[in-house]
Amino acid sequence: MDWIAVLSGLGVGIIVGITGVGGGSLMTPLLLSVFKLSPAVAIGTDLWFAALTKISGSVAHARHGHVKWGLTGLLLLGSIPASIGTVAVMHMTEITKGWASTLTFSLGIALLLTAVVVAFKKSWQAVGLRLERYIPESRKPALTVICGVILGVLVSLSSIGAGAIGATLILLLYPRLEARYIVGSDIAHAVPLTLVAGIGHATLGNVNWGLLLPLLMGSMPGIWLGAQLTRRLPDGVIRGLLCGSLVLAGWKVIH
């Protein structure tokens, strides 16, 4: 048993439980720096980690009626074809230093975007309410599909985006939607997207299965523990620490 992997999964799980931010934002940099995986293998392994850790959350939200299936379906209409197309391009492209650099750069940008999303979490609804005057209801379905396309490409290239970035895009388009429906719909969308992208990376040989199991074993109790701790820690402190970590990780990955 790789106890370093178990403890790493536990640590990421605790942070996910406390902040609600997807594990991809934290797990992929960890796989790169601690376990020295190549960018492609780190991304592929994290996609499976994200998909499997979010299944229980997705089921729970669905049982409570917190998933807007129409909204989730529109996102998937854009994200699944985009993910398949992105992986298809990766199949046709030889993994050169240039391609590895592209994956690394997209990962760094995704980390920095997530940091911005988390830092201004409370401001996005106000931005969405302002945008409402310029976005009629008739255009929202098409824009939701476009958001899905963006997420499909971003997640397939970096393994990051299906959580915090996805929820923010939903909030910008549907600012009057209650938080529980935003979270539930976002998680319900993230599971099939990360699974499809994960399967695509697996066909490329980009998954370290031996490392994935101990990571999952550590993450499950970690998420539960983090959910208990979140009641005792100030939101501002949590968000500040997380943003600092994401910016540092993103900057380090890009450079």
Sequence and secondary structure as in RCSB ss.txt:
>XXXX:A:sequence
MDWIAVLSGLGVGIIVGITGVGGGSLMTPLLLSVFKLSPAVAIGTDLWFAALTKISGSVAHARHGHVKWGLTGLL
LLGSIPASIGTVAVMHMTEITKGWASTLTFSLGIALLLTAVVVAFKKSWQAVGLRLERYIPESRKPALTVICGVI
LGVLVSLSSIGAGAIGATLILLLYPRLEARYIVGSDIAHAVPLTLVAGIGHATLGNVNWGLLLPLLMGSMPGIWL
GAQLTRRLPDGVIRGLLCGSLVLAGWKVIH
>XXXX:A:secstr
  HHHHHHHHHHHHHHHHH   THHHHHHHHHHTS   HHHHHHHHHHHHHHHHHHHHHHHHHTT   HHHHHHH
HHHHHHHHHHHHHHHHHS   HHHHHHHHHHHHHHHHHHHHHHHTTTTHHHHHHHHTTTS GGGHHHHHHHHHHH
HHHHHHHHS STTHHHHHHHHHH TTS HHHHHHHHHHHHHHHHHHHHHHHHHTT   HHHHHHHHHHHHHHHHH
HHHHTTTS HHHHHHHHHHHHHHHHHHHH 
